[in-house]
Amino acid sequence: MAENMGIDQKLFDYIMHSIQETPFYQLLGLQVKKLGLGTAELEIISRTQHTNPLGVVHGGLYMSILDAAMGNAVRSLSIKAVTVDLSTGFVASAALGDTLIASGEVIRSGKSMLFARAQVTSGDRLVADARGTFYRIGSIDL
């Protein structure tokens, strides 16, 4: 069960419903742990479908959940936006069955652009981090 860390309940419910109905998130098995004002924490348990030929989690999965964490942190501010840049650093590998936590936060919200950062951890180990730039396309009006 996801934890609301202080955002409007209607917005929280809207984001939760949207995440649950997003086919890509369903494909990944992505779950929300927490949503706060400008923050999001997501969880995924790595599966066989997430591994590369070396048997470890594919870097594309890290990039996807980093983007999702930052994007949902943006949405927690009632902002609709799209990713225009994603810079990722791969620090370590994760194994099949590892629980991965992606934590994202908005670090600056301008008139048309937003900037965010995120990290993926496996246990207490940093696996990947990212910075993202998002273009505001509108507001979430409830």
N, CA, C and O atoms as CSV, one atom per row, in Angstrom:
chain,resi,resn,atom,element,x,y,z
A,1,MET,N,N,0.836,-1.185,0.000
A,1,MET,CA,C,0.000,0.000,0.000
A,1,MET,C,C,0.882,1.250,0.000
A,1,MET,O,O,1.797,1.381,0.813
A,2,ALA,N,N,0.598,2.140,-0.902
A,2,ALA,CA,C,1.375,3.374,-1.030
A,2,ALA,C,C,1.047,4.340,0.106
A,2,ALA,O,O,-0.078,4.392,0.603
A,3,GLU,N,N,2.055,5.091,0.494
A,3,GLU,CA,C,1.900,6.055,1.577
A,3,GLU,C,C,1.837,7.470,1.005
A,3,GLU,O,O,2.688,7.872,0.212
A,4,ASN,N,N,0.815,8.214,1.421
A,4,ASN,CA,C,0.683,9.617,1.049
A,4,ASN,C,C,1.481,10.438,2.054
A,4,ASN,O,O,1.166,10.467,3.244
A,5,MET,N,N,2.519,11.105,1.554
A,5,MET,CA,C,3.415,11.882,2.415
A,5,MET,C,C,3.066,13.375,2.398
A,5,MET,O,O,3.956,14.224,2.458
A,6,GLY,N,N,1.764,13.692,2.317
A,6,GLY,CA,C,1.352,15.077,2.488
A,6,GLY,C,C,0.824,15.805,1.265
A,6,GLY,O,O,0.668,17.026,1.306
A,7,ILE,N,N,0.543,15.092,0.171
A,7,ILE,CA,C,-0.062,15.782,-0.971
A,7,ILE,C,C,-1.586,15.685,-0.860
A,7,ILE,O,O,-2.110,14.855,-0.118
A,8,ASP,N,N,-2.278,16.528,-1.594
A,8,ASP,CA,C,-3.731,16.522,-1.624
A,8,ASP,C,C,-4.234,15.111,-1.931
A,8,ASP,O,O,-3.726,14.460,-2.844
A,9,GLN,N,N,-5.222,14.636,-1.179
A,9,GLN,CA,C,-5.699,13.261,-1.331
A,9,GLN,C,C,-6.262,12.995,-2.725
A,9,GLN,O,O,-6.062,11.912,-3.274
A,10,LYS,N,N,-6.964,13.971,-3.301
A,10,LYS,CA,C,-7.499,13.778,-4.656
A,10,LYS,C,C,-6.367,13.611,-5.666
A,10,LYS,O,O,-6.456,12.774,-6.565
A,11,LEU,N,N,-5.312,14.396,-5.526
A,11,LEU,CA,C,-4.156,14.277,-6.412
A,11,LEU,C,C,-3.473,12.927,-6.202
A,11,LEU,O,O,-3.111,12.256,-7.168
A,12,PHE,N,N,-3.297,12.534,-4.955
A,12,PHE,CA,C,-2.702,11.234,-4.636
A,12,PHE,C,C,-3.495,10.110,-5.305
A,12,PHE,O,O,-2.914,9.242,-5.956
A,13,ASP,N,N,-4.816,10.127,-5.146
A,13,ASP,CA,C,-5.669,9.093,-5.741
A,13,ASP,C,C,-5.568,9.104,-7.262
A,13,ASP,O,O,-5.513,8.048,-7.893
A,14,TYR,N,N,-5.543,10.296,-7.848
A,14,TYR,CA,C,-5.418,10.428,-9.302
A,14,TYR,C,C,-4.104,9.814,-9.792
A,14,TYR,O,O,-4.096,9.045,-10.752
A,15,ILE,N,N,-3.001,10.155,-9.134
A,15,ILE,CA,C,-1.694,9.625,-9.546
A,15,ILE,C,C,-1.654,8.112,-9.354
A,15,ILE,O,O,-1.166,7.391,-10.225
A,16,MET,N,N,-2.156,7.632,-8.235
A,16,MET,CA,C,-2.160,6.187,-7.978
A,16,MET,C,C,-2.961,5.446,-9.048
A,16,MET,O,O,-2.511,4.424,-9.565
A,17,HIS,N,N,-4.135,5.956,-9.377
A,17,HIS,CA,C,-4.957,5.324,-10.412
A,17,HIS,C,C,-4.231,5.343,-11.756
A,17,HIS,O,O,-4.214,4.342,-12.473
A,18,SER,N,N,-3.640,6.470,-12.088
A,18,SER,CA,C,-2.911,6.606,-13.347
A,18,SER,C,C,-1.759,5.602,-13.429
A,18,SER,O,O,-1.557,4.967,-14.464
A,19,ILE,N,N,-1.015,5.465,-12.349
A,19,ILE,CA,C,0.109,4.523,-12.327
A,19,ILE,C,C,-0.391,3.094,-12.488
A,19,ILE,O,O,0.186,2.312,-13.244
A,20,GLN,N,N,-1.463,2.754,-11.778
A,20,GLN,CA,C,-2.008,1.397,-11.854
A,20,GLN,C,C,-2.540,1.068,-13.238
A,20,GLN,O,O,-2.568,-0.100,-13.625
A,21,GLU,N,N,-2.960,2.073,-13.988
A,21,GLU,CA,C,-3.529,1.862,-15.319
A,21,GLU,C,C,-2.511,2.031,-16.445
A,21,GLU,O,O,-2.870,1.873,-17.613
A,22,THR,N,N,-1.274,2.342,-16.136
A,22,THR,CA,C,-0.257,2.552,-17.166
A,22,THR,C,C,0.316,1.211,-17.605
A,22,THR,O,O,0.964,0.537,-16.805
A,23,PRO,N,N,0.096,0.802,-18.865
A,23,PRO,CA,C,0.555,-0.513,-19.318
A,23,PRO,C,C,2.053,-0.753,-19.127
A,23,PRO,O,O,2.454,-1.859,-18.764
A,24,PHE,N,N,2.881,0.257,-19.362
A,24,PHE,CA,C,4.327,0.063,-19.212
A,24,PHE,C,C,4.691,-0.244,-17.765
A,24,PHE,O,O,5.526,-1.108,-17.498
A,25,TYR,N,N,4.061,0.468,-16.833
A,25,TYR,CA,C,4.328,0.208,-15.409
A,25,TYR,C,C,3.853,-1.194,-15.026
A,25,TYR,O,O,4.501,-1.874,-14.231
A,26,GLN,N,N,2.725,-1.625,-15.590
A,26,GLN,CA,C,2.237,-2.985,-15.346
A,26,GLN,C,C,3.234,-4.007,-15.872
A,26,GLN,O,O,3.521,-5.001,-15.205
A,27,LEU,N,N,3.758,-3.767,-17.060
A,27,LEU,CA,C,4.746,-4.664,-17.658
A,27,LEU,C,C,5.976,-4.801,-16.766
A,27,LEU,O,O,6.505,-5.900,-16.599
A,28,LEU,N,N,6.427,-3.694,-16.198
A,28,LEU,CA,C,7.607,-3.705,-15.334
A,28,LEU,C,C,7.333,-4.320,-13.969
A,28,LEU,O,O,8.236,-4.874,-13.341
A,29,GLY,N,N,6.085,-4.225,-13.506
A,29,GLY,CA,C,5.758,-4.651,-12.148
A,29,GLY,C,C,6.047,-3.569,-11.124
A,29,GLY,O,O,6.354,-3.857,-9.967
A,30,LEU,N,N,5.947,-2.328,-11.560
A,30,LEU,CA,C,6.285,-1.169,-10.732
A,30,LEU,C,C,5.204,-0.909,-9.683
A,30,LEU,O,O,4.012,-0.932,-9.990
A,31,GLN,N,N,5.627,-0.663,-8.453
A,31,GLN,CA,C,4.721,-0.351,-7.346
A,31,GLN,C,C,5.143,0.970,-6.708
A,31,GLN,O,O,6.330,1.290,-6.647
A,32,VAL,N,N,4.166,1.725,-6.237
A,32,VAL,CA,C,4.450,2.979,-5.538
A,32,VAL,C,C,4.575,2.684,-4.050
A,32,VAL,O,O,3.731,2.002,-3.468
A,33,LYS,N,N,5.633,3.202,-3.442
A,33,LYS,CA,C,5.792,3.097,-1.988
A,33,LYS,C,C,5.340,4.377,-1.300
A,33,LYS,O,O,4.611,4.332,-0.309
A,34,LYS,N,N,5.784,5.545,-1.839
A,34,LYS,CA,C,5.473,6.833,-1.218
A,34,LYS,C,C,5.343,7.912,-2.280
A,34,LYS,O,O,6.044,7.894,-3.292
A,35,LEU,N,N,4.438,8.850,-2.036
A,35,LEU,CA,C,4.331,10.067,-2.840
A,35,LEU,C,C,4.255,11.243,-1.884
A,35,LEU,O,O,3.425,11.261,-0.976
A,36,GLY,N,N,5.122,12.224,-2.090
A,36,GLY,CA,C,5.109,13.440,-1.289
A,36,GLY,C,C,5.162,14.640,-2.207
A,36,GLY,O,O,5.172,14.487,-3.429
A,37,LEU,N,N,5.195,15.808,-1.648
A,37,LEU,CA,C,5.246,17.031,-2.438
A,37,LEU,C,C,6.609,17.134,-3.126
A,37,LEU,O,O,7.612,17.462,-2.493
A,38,GLY,N,N,6.628,16.850,-4.423
A,38,GLY,CA,C,7.868,16.894,-5.197
A,38,GLY,C,C,8.748,15.675,-5.030
A,38,GLY,O,O,9.917,15.699,-5.415
A,39,THR,N,N,8.202,14.597,-4.457
A,39,THR,CA,C,8.981,13.374,-4.255
A,39,THR,C,C,8.155,12.142,-4.610
A,39,THR,O,O,6.926,12.152,-4.539
A,40,ALA,N,N,8.861,11.085,-4.993
A,40,ALA,CA,C,8.214,9.801,-5.256
A,40,ALA,C,C,9.196,8.686,-4.954
A,40,ALA,O,O,10.393,8.800,-5.217
A,41,GLU,N,N,8.671,7.607,-4.397
A,41,GLU,CA,C,9.484,6.424,-4.146
A,41,GLU,C,C,8.745,5.221,-4.719
A,41,GLU,O,O,7.609,4.932,-4.343
A,42,LEU,N,N,9.415,4.526,-5.636
A,42,LEU,CA,C,8.830,3.391,-6.336
A,42,LEU,C,C,9.636,2.138,-6.043
A,42,LEU,O,O,10.806,2.210,-5.667
A,43,GLU,N,N,8.991,0.982,-6.221
A,43,GLU,CA,C,9.656,-0.289,-5.931
A,43,GLU,C,C,9.386,-1.286,-7.046
A,43,GLU,O,O,8.310,-1.304,-7.644
A,44,ILE,N,N,10.376,-2.103,-7.308
A,44,ILE,CA,C,10.230,-3.177,-8.285
A,44,ILE,C,C,11.095,-4.343,-7.821
A,44,ILE,O,O,12.196,-4.142,-7.309
A,45,ILE,N,N,10.598,-5.545,-8.000
A,45,ILE,CA,C,11.395,-6.738,-7.723
A,45,ILE,C,C,11.868,-7.256,-9.073
A,45,ILE,O,O,11.060,-7.558,-9.951
A,46,SER,N,N,13.177,-7.357,-9.229
A,46,SER,CA,C,13.717,-7.736,-10.542
A,46,SER,C,C,13.335,-9.176,-10.882
A,46,SER,O,O,13.403,-10.079,-10.048
A,47,ARG,N,N,12.931,-9.351,-12.139
A,47,ARG,CA,C,12.489,-10.654,-12.651
A,47,ARG,C,C,13.372,-11.048,-13.826
A,47,ARG,O,O,14.183,-10.258,-14.309
A,48,THR,N,N,13.200,-12.262,-14.267
A,48,THR,CA,C,13.977,-12.782,-15.395
A,48,THR,C,C,13.878,-11.864,-16.603
A,48,THR,O,O,14.871,-11.651,-17.300
A,49,GLN,N,N,12.690,-11.317,-16.861
A,49,GLN,CA,C,12.478,-10.428,-18.005
A,49,GLN,C,C,13.294,-9.147,-17.907
A,49,GLN,O,O,13.457,-8.447,-18.906
A,50,HIS,N,N,13.806,-8.829,-16.737
A,50,HIS,CA,C,14.568,-7.597,-16.521
A,50,HIS,C,C,16.072,-7.783,-16.669
A,50,HIS,O,O,16.826,-6.819,-16.530
A,51,THR,N,N,16.519,-8.993,-16.948
A,51,THR,CA,C,17.962,-9.254,-16.971
A,51,THR,C,C,18.550,-9.158,-18.375
A,51,THR,O,O,17.851,-9.287,-19.379
A,52,ASN,N,N,19.856,-8.926,-18.405
A,52,ASN,CA,C,20.595,-8.883,-19.670
A,52,ASN,C,C,21.276,-10.240,-19.897
A,52,ASN,O,O,21.110,-11.143,-19.077
A,53,PRO,N,N,22.035,-10.408,-20.986
A,53,PRO,CA,C,22.685,-11.700,-21.245
A,53,PRO,C,C,23.665,-12.146,-20.153
A,53,PRO,O,O,24.016,-13.324,-20.082
A,54,LEU,N,N,24.106,-11.217,-19.305
A,54,LEU,CA,C,25.016,-11.579,-18.211
A,54,LEU,C,C,24.268,-12.076,-16.976
A,54,LEU,O,O,24.882,-12.516,-16.004
A,55,GLY,N,N,22.932,-12.002,-17.023
A,55,GLY,CA,C,22.126,-12.480,-15.912
A,55,GLY,C,C,21.893,-11.463,-14.807
A,55,GLY,O,O,21.338,-11.799,-13.761
A,56,VAL,N,N,22.312,-10.224,-15.028
A,56,VAL,CA,C,22.065,-9.155,-14.054
A,56,VAL,C,C,21.020,-8.201,-14.634
A,56,VAL,O,O,20.700,-8.259,-15.821
A,57,VAL,N,N,20.500,-7.332,-13.788
A,57,VAL,CA,C,19.450,-6.409,-14.225
A,57,VAL,C,C,19.976,-5.495,-15.332
A,57,VAL,O,O,21.053,-4.910,-15.215
A,58,HIS,N,N,19.201,-5.385,-16.401
A,58,HIS,CA,C,19.543,-4.569,-17.568
A,58,HIS,C,C,19.503,-3.084,-17.206
A,58,HIS,O,O,18.615,-2.643,-16.476
A,59,GLY,N,N,20.455,-2.324,-17.711
A,59,GLY,CA,C,20.518,-0.887,-17.456
A,59,GLY,C,C,19.274,-0.141,-17.897
A,59,GLY,O,O,18.933,0.889,-17.316
A,60,GLY,N,N,18.591,-0.646,-18.914
A,60,GLY,CA,C,17.362,-0.007,-19.372
A,60,GLY,C,C,16.267,-0.013,-18.315
A,60,GLY,O,O,15.438,0.895,-18.271
A,61,LEU,N,N,16.262,-1.037,-17.463
A,61,LEU,CA,C,15.287,-1.067,-16.371
A,61,LEU,C,C,15.582,0.053,-15.382
A,61,LEU,O,O,14.674,0.757,-14.940
A,62,TYR,N,N,16.863,0.213,-15.037
A,62,TYR,CA,C,17.228,1.307,-14.132
A,62,TYR,C,C,16.767,2.642,-14.705
A,62,TYR,O,O,16.174,3.458,-13.999
A,63,MET,N,N,17.044,2.860,-15.994
A,63,MET,CA,C,16.665,4.129,-16.616
A,63,MET,C,C,15.152,4.334,-16.570
A,63,MET,O,O,14.679,5.442,-16.316
A,64,SER,N,N,14.401,3.271,-16.815
A,64,SER,CA,C,12.941,3.373,-16.802
A,64,SER,C,C,12.410,3.743,-15.428
A,64,SER,O,O,11.536,4.603,-15.313
A,65,ILE,N,N,12.929,3.101,-14.381
A,65,ILE,CA,C,12.384,3.395,-13.054
A,65,ILE,C,C,12.913,4.717,-12.492
A,65,ILE,O,O,12.243,5.359,-11.683
A,66,LEU,N,N,14.101,5.121,-12.913
A,66,LEU,CA,C,14.589,6.457,-12.547
A,66,LEU,C,C,13.695,7.526,-13.167
A,66,LEU,O,O,13.300,8.480,-12.496
A,67,ASP,N,N,13.378,7.364,-14.449
A,67,ASP,CA,C,12.503,8.306,-15.146
A,67,ASP,C,C,11.117,8.322,-14.502
A,67,ASP,O,O,10.525,9.387,-14.325
A,68,ALA,N,N,10.604,7.147,-14.154
A,68,ALA,CA,C,9.284,7.061,-13.521
A,68,ALA,C,C,9.282,7.748,-12.157
A,68,ALA,O,O,8.321,8.435,-11.812
A,69,ALA,N,N,10.342,7.570,-11.388
A,69,ALA,CA,C,10.412,8.207,-10.066
A,69,ALA,C,C,10.433,9.727,-10.202
A,69,ALA,O,O,9.727,10.428,-9.477
A,70,MET,N,N,11.239,10.234,-11.125
A,70,MET,CA,C,11.296,11.683,-11.318
A,70,MET,C,C,9.990,12.208,-11.903
A,70,MET,O,O,9.484,13.239,-11.460
A,71,GLY,N,N,9.445,11.513,-12.889
A,71,GLY,CA,C,8.205,11.950,-13.519
A,71,GLY,C,C,7.043,12.012,-12.544
A,71,GLY,O,O,6.229,12.934,-12.601
A,72,ASN,N,N,6.963,11.034,-11.650
A,72,ASN,CA,C,5.884,11.052,-10.665
A,72,ASN,C,C,6.141,12.053,-9.547
A,72,ASN,O,O,5.195,12.544,-8.932
A,73,ALA,N,N,7.396,12.361,-9.277
A,73,ALA,CA,C,7.705,13.458,-8.356
A,73,ALA,C,C,7.197,14.776,-8.946
A,73,ALA,O,O,6.651,15.614,-8.227
A,74,VAL,N,N,7.377,14.954,-10.251
A,74,VAL,CA,C,6.853,16.136,-10.943
A,74,VAL,C,C,5.326,16.159,-10.850
A,74,VAL,O,O,4.738,17.196,-10.544
A,75,ARG,N,N,4.688,15.020,-11.112
A,75,ARG,CA,C,3.223,14.972,-11.074
A,75,ARG,C,C,2.674,15.261,-9.679
A,75,ARG,O,O,1.553,15.751,-9.543
A,76,SER,N,N,3.456,14.962,-8.644
A,76,SER,CA,C,2.993,15.234,-7.280
A,76,SER,C,C,2.854,16.733,-7.008
A,76,SER,O,O,2.285,17.133,-5.992
A,77,LEU,N,N,3.376,17.556,-7.916
A,77,LEU,CA,C,3.227,19.012,-7.837
A,77,LEU,C,C,2.063,19.506,-8.694
A,77,LEU,O,O,1.942,20.704,-8.950
A,78,SER,N,N,1.198,18.573,-9.142
A,78,SER,CA,C,0.044,18.871,-10.017
A,78,SER,C,C,0.478,19.367,-11.385
A,78,SER,O,O,-0.213,20.174,-12.007
A,79,ILE,N,N,1.625,18.884,-11.854
A,79,ILE,CA,C,2.174,19.316,-13.136
A,79,ILE,C,C,2.223,18.140,-14.104
A,79,ILE,O,O,2.687,17.051,-13.764
A,80,LYS,N,N,1.730,18.386,-15.326
A,80,LYS,CA,C,1.903,17.428,-16.418
A,80,LYS,C,C,3.168,17.821,-17.161
A,80,LYS,O,O,3.337,18.983,-17.530
A,81,ALA,N,N,4.056,16.861,-17.382
A,81,ALA,CA,C,5.328,17.170,-18.044
A,81,ALA,C,C,5.833,15.937,-18.776
A,81,ALA,O,O,5.412,14.813,-18.504
A,82,VAL,N,N,6.741,16.174,-19.707
A,82,VAL,CA,C,7.398,15.091,-20.440
A,82,VAL,C,C,8.908,15.223,-20.259
A,82,VAL,O,O,9.435,16.322,-20.082
A,83,THR,N,N,9.582,14.097,-20.308
A,83,THR,CA,C,11.037,14.080,-20.164
A,83,THR,C,C,11.681,14.589,-21.441
A,83,THR,O,O,11.348,14.130,-22.534
A,84,VAL,N,N,12.604,15.537,-21.309
A,84,VAL,CA,C,13.351,16.011,-22.474
A,84,VAL,C,C,14.824,15.631,-22.394
A,84,VAL,O,O,15.529,15.655,-23.404
A,85,ASP,N,N,15.290,15.281,-21.203
A,85,ASP,CA,C,16.681,14.847,-21.054
A,85,ASP,C,C,16.783,13.954,-19.826
A,85,ASP,O,O,16.178,14.226,-18.788
A,86,LEU,N,N,17.561,12.882,-19.963
A,86,LEU,CA,C,17.787,11.949,-18.861
A,86,LEU,C,C,19.243,11.530,-18.896
A,86,LEU,O,O,19.698,10.915,-19.861
A,87,SER,N,N,19.967,11.862,-17.849
A,87,SER,CA,C,21.380,11.514,-17.748
A,87,SER,C,C,21.533,10.508,-16.617
A,87,SER,O,O,21.194,10.793,-15.468
A,88,THR,N,N,22.045,9.330,-16.951
A,88,THR,CA,C,22.092,8.230,-15.992
A,88,THR,C,C,23.515,7.771,-15.735
A,88,THR,O,O,24.334,7.696,-16.652
A,89,GLY,N,N,23.797,7.469,-14.489
A,89,GLY,CA,C,25.071,6.865,-14.106
A,89,GLY,C,C,24.818,5.494,-13.513
A,89,GLY,O,O,23.990,5.343,-12.615
A,90,PHE,N,N,25.528,4.497,-14.011
A,90,PHE,CA,C,25.398,3.136,-13.503
A,90,PHE,C,C,26.546,2.882,-12.533
A,90,PHE,O,O,27.712,2.996,-12.908
A,91,VAL,N,N,26.224,2.539,-11.296
A,91,VAL,CA,C,27.212,2.438,-10.235
A,91,VAL,C,C,27.528,0.987,-9.888
A,91,VAL,O,O,28.684,0.643,-9.643
A,92,ALA,N,N,26.506,0.140,-9.867
A,92,ALA,CA,C,26.678,-1.273,-9.512
A,92,ALA,C,C,25.588,-2.075,-10.209
A,92,ALA,O,O,24.679,-1.504,-10.812
A,93,SER,N,N,25.678,-3.376,-10.128
A,93,SER,CA,C,24.648,-4.216,-10.733
A,93,SER,C,C,23.755,-4.803,-9.650
A,93,SER,O,O,24.150,-4.913,-8.489
A,94,ALA,N,N,22.556,-5.173,-10.046
A,94,ALA,CA,C,21.617,-5.852,-9.157
A,94,ALA,C,C,21.320,-7.218,-9.756
A,94,ALA,O,O,21.395,-7.410,-10.970
A,95,ALA,N,N,20.987,-8.151,-8.897
A,95,ALA,CA,C,20.758,-9.529,-9.327
A,95,ALA,C,C,19.270,-9.831,-9.453
A,95,ALA,O,O,18.420,-9.097,-8.948
A,96,LEU,N,N,18.989,-10.903,-10.124
A,96,LEU,CA,C,17.628,-11.407,-10.253
A,96,LEU,C,C,17.033,-11.590,-8.855
A,96,LEU,O,O,17.659,-12.188,-7.979
A,97,GLY,N,N,15.830,-11.075,-8.659
A,97,GLY,CA,C,15.147,-11.199,-7.377
A,97,GLY,C,C,15.404,-10.069,-6.404
A,97,GLY,O,O,14.761,-9.995,-5.357
A,98,ASP,N,N,16.340,-9.180,-6.735
A,98,ASP,CA,C,16.611,-8.036,-5.854
A,98,ASP,C,C,15.425,-7.072,-5.851
A,98,ASP,O,O,14.769,-6.877,-6.874
A,99,THR,N,N,15.163,-6.479,-4.703
A,99,THR,CA,C,14.177,-5.408,-4.602
A,99,THR,C,C,14.898,-4.094,-4.872
A,99,THR,O,O,15.862,-3.742,-4.194
A,100,LEU,N,N,14.410,-3.381,-5.874
A,100,LEU,CA,C,15.005,-2.104,-6.265
A,100,LEU,C,C,14.070,-0.976,-5.842
A,100,LEU,O,O,12.865,-1.029,-6.088
A,101,ILE,N,N,14.636,0.039,-5.207
A,101,ILE,CA,C,13.876,1.214,-4.787
A,101,ILE,C,C,14.382,2.412,-5.586
A,101,ILE,O,O,15.570,2.731,-5.561
A,102,ALA,N,N,13.466,3.069,-6.292
A,102,ALA,CA,C,13.798,4.285,-7.041
A,102,ALA,C,C,13.185,5.472,-6.305
A,102,ALA,O,O,11.971,5.535,-6.113
A,103,SER,N,N,14.030,6.408,-5.896
A,103,SER,CA,C,13.587,7.604,-5.177
A,103,SER,C,C,13.882,8.826,-6.032
A,103,SER,O,O,15.022,9.049,-6.437
A,104,GLY,N,N,12.847,9.617,-6.304
A,104,GLY,CA,C,13.020,10.806,-7.131
A,104,GLY,C,C,12.549,12.053,-6.421
A,104,GLY,O,O,11.658,12.005,-5.573
A,105,GLU,N,N,13.165,13.183,-6.782
A,105,GLU,CA,C,12.744,14.460,-6.212
A,105,GLU,C,C,12.951,15.580,-7.220
A,105,GLU,O,O,13.911,15.580,-7.991
A,106,VAL,N,N,12.032,16.528,-7.195
A,106,VAL,CA,C,12.153,17.731,-8.014
A,106,VAL,C,C,13.104,18.672,-7.283
A,106,VAL,O,O,12.930,18.949,-6.097
A,107,ILE,N,N,14.114,19.162,-8.006
A,107,ILE,CA,C,15.067,20.074,-7.373
A,107,ILE,C,C,14.869,21.532,-7.804
A,107,ILE,O,O,15.351,22.453,-7.144
A,108,ARG,N,N,14.156,21.729,-8.918
A,108,ARG,CA,C,13.818,23.094,-9.341
A,108,ARG,C,C,12.631,23.028,-10.280
A,108,ARG,O,O,12.573,22.184,-11.174
A,109,SER,N,N,11.682,23.934,-10.066
A,109,SER,CA,C,10.507,24.017,-10.917
A,109,SER,C,C,10.419,25.429,-11.471
A,109,SER,O,O,10.112,26.378,-10.749
A,110,GLY,N,N,10.693,25.554,-12.772
A,110,GLY,CA,C,10.609,26.846,-13.426
A,110,GLY,C,C,9.298,27.003,-14.173
A,110,GLY,O,O,8.392,26.179,-14.044
A,111,LYS,N,N,9.205,28.066,-14.952
A,111,LYS,CA,C,7.974,28.358,-15.689
A,111,LYS,C,C,7.643,27.263,-16.707
A,111,LYS,O,O,6.491,26.844,-16.819
A,112,SER,N,N,8.651,26.803,-17.445
A,112,SER,CA,C,8.395,25.775,-18.452
A,112,SER,C,C,9.229,24.512,-18.258
A,112,SER,O,O,8.889,23.466,-18.810
A,113,MET,N,N,10.302,24.586,-17.495
A,113,MET,CA,C,11.185,23.435,-17.299
A,113,MET,C,C,11.275,23.079,-15.816
A,113,MET,O,O,11.234,23.943,-14.940
A,114,LEU,N,N,11.398,21.774,-15.569
A,114,LEU,CA,C,11.609,21.284,-14.214
A,114,LEU,C,C,12.847,20.407,-14.221
A,114,LEU,O,O,13.168,19.767,-15.223
A,115,PHE,N,N,13.531,20.386,-13.101
A,115,PHE,CA,C,14.757,19.597,-12.977
A,115,PHE,C,C,14.603,18.666,-11.782
A,115,PHE,O,O,14.122,19.064,-10.720
A,116,ALA,N,N,15.019,17.425,-11.977
A,116,ALA,CA,C,14.848,16.425,-10.925
A,116,ALA,C,C,16.071,15.529,-10.856
A,116,ALA,O,O,16.895,15.496,-11.771
A,117,ARG,N,N,16.170,14.805,-9.752
A,117,ARG,CA,C,17.221,13.797,-9.609
A,117,ARG,C,C,16.594,12.565,-8.968
A,117,ARG,O,O,15.555,12.638,-8.312
A,118,ALA,N,N,17.259,11.433,-9.179
A,118,ALA,CA,C,16.748,10.180,-8.622
A,118,ALA,C,C,17.898,9.205,-8.426
A,118,ALA,O,O,18.983,9.363,-8.987
A,119,GLN,N,N,17.626,8.202,-7.618
A,119,GLN,CA,C,18.596,7.132,-7.441
A,119,GLN,C,C,17.859,5.813,-7.285
A,119,GLN,O,O,16.712,5.772,-6.840
A,120,VAL,N,N,18.539,4.736,-7.660
A,120,VAL,CA,C,18.032,3.383,-7.450
A,120,VAL,C,C,18.968,2.700,-6.472
A,120,VAL,O,O,20.188,2.721,-6.632
A,121,THR,N,N,18.371,2.095,-5.456
A,121,THR,CA,C,19.154,1.329,-4.495
A,121,THR,C,C,18.652,-0.105,-4.449
A,121,THR,O,O,17.491,-0.391,-4.740
A,122,SER,N,N,19.554,-0.989,-4.078
A,122,SER,CA,C,19.238,-2.389,-3.808
A,122,SER,C,C,19.775,-2.657,-2.413
A,122,SER,O,O,20.986,-2.758,-2.218
A,123,GLY,N,N,18.882,-2.770,-1.448
A,123,GLY,CA,C,19.320,-2.808,-0.054
A,123,GLY,C,C,19.918,-1.462,0.296
A,123,GLY,O,O,19.294,-0.426,0.067
A,124,ASP,N,N,21.124,-1.465,0.851
A,124,ASP,CA,C,21.772,-0.195,1.183
A,124,ASP,C,C,22.804,0.220,0.137
A,124,ASP,O,O,23.633,1.096,0.382
A,125,ARG,N,N,22.743,-0.423,-1.038
A,125,ARG,CA,C,23.732,-0.201,-2.092
A,125,ARG,C,C,23.156,0.661,-3.212
A,125,ARG,O,O,22.089,0.355,-3.744
A,126,LEU,N,N,23.857,1.740,-3.573
A,126,LEU,CA,C,23.475,2.561,-4.718
A,126,LEU,C,C,23.775,1.786,-5.993
A,126,LEU,O,O,24.885,1.287,-6.180
A,127,VAL,N,N,22.780,1.688,-6.869
A,127,VAL,CA,C,22.926,0.945,-8.121
A,127,VAL,C,C,23.033,1.894,-9.310
A,127,VAL,O,O,23.845,1.679,-10.210
A,128,ALA,N,N,22.209,2.949,-9.313
A,128,ALA,CA,C,22.217,3.914,-10.418
A,128,ALA,C,C,21.649,5.237,-9.923
A,128,ALA,O,O,20.888,5.288,-8.957
A,129,ASP,N,N,22.041,6.306,-10.613
A,129,ASP,CA,C,21.462,7.609,-10.309
A,129,ASP,C,C,21.224,8.359,-11.606
A,129,ASP,O,O,21.759,8.000,-12.655
A,130,ALA,N,N,20.415,9.404,-11.520
A,130,ALA,CA,C,20.066,10.147,-12.739
A,130,ALA,C,C,19.679,11.573,-12.401
A,130,ALA,O,O,19.304,11.905,-11.277
A,131,ARG,N,N,19.789,12.397,-13.426
A,131,ARG,CA,C,19.243,13.754,-13.415
A,131,ARG,C,C,18.355,13.863,-14.642
A,131,ARG,O,O,18.685,13.354,-15.714
A,132,GLY,N,N,17.241,14.523,-14.471
A,132,GLY,CA,C,16.314,14.660,-15.575
A,132,GLY,C,C,15.821,16.080,-15.734
A,132,GLY,O,O,15.733,16.839,-14.768
A,133,THR,N,N,15.501,16.426,-16.970
A,133,THR,CA,C,14.888,17.707,-17.296
A,133,THR,C,C,13.520,17.401,-17.888
A,133,THR,O,O,13.386,16.531,-18.749
A,134,PHE,N,N,12.516,18.117,-17.424
A,134,PHE,CA,C,11.142,17.873,-17.841
A,134,PHE,C,C,10.529,19.162,-18.368
A,134,PHE,O,O,10.763,20.242,-17.826
A,135,TYR,N,N,9.737,19.035,-19.437
A,135,TYR,CA,C,9.062,20.179,-20.046
A,135,TYR,C,C,7.601,20.169,-19.605
A,135,TYR,O,O,6.883,19.189,-19.802
A,136,ARG,N,N,7.184,21.268,-19.013
A,136,ARG,CA,C,5.810,21.396,-18.512
A,136,ARG,C,C,4.849,21.520,-19.697
A,136,ARG,O,O,5.014,22.391,-20.550
A,137,ILE,N,N,3.847,20.641,-19.740
A,137,ILE,CA,C,2.846,20.711,-20.806
A,137,ILE,C,C,1.471,21.115,-20.283
A,137,ILE,O,O,0.541,21.309,-21.066
A,138,GLY,N,N,1.339,21.242,-18.977
A,138,GLY,CA,C,0.058,21.645,-18.415
A,138,GLY,C,C,-0.012,21.361,-16.931
A,138,GLY,O,O,0.981,21.028,-16.283
A,139,SER,N,N,-1.228,21.507,-16.415
A,139,SER,CA,C,-1.475,21.255,-15.000
A,139,SER,C,C,-2.437,20.093,-14.851
A,139,SER,O,O,-3.236,19.810,-15.744
A,140,ILE,N,N,-2.349,19.436,-13.728
A,140,ILE,CA,C,-3.334,18.411,-13.388
A,140,ILE,C,C,-4.444,19.136,-12.640
A,140,ILE,O,O,-4.268,19.551,-11.495
A,141,ASP,N,N,-5.576,19.282,-13.293
A,141,ASP,CA,C,-6.710,19.990,-12.702
A,141,ASP,C,C,-7.750,18.975,-12.262
A,141,ASP,O,O,-8.307,18.244,-13.081
A,142,LEU,N,N,-8.000,18.937,-10.986
A,142,LEU,CA,C,-8.963,17.970,-10.440
A,142,LEU,C,C,-10.210,18.661,-9.940
A,142,LEU,O,O,-11.126,18.001,-9.449
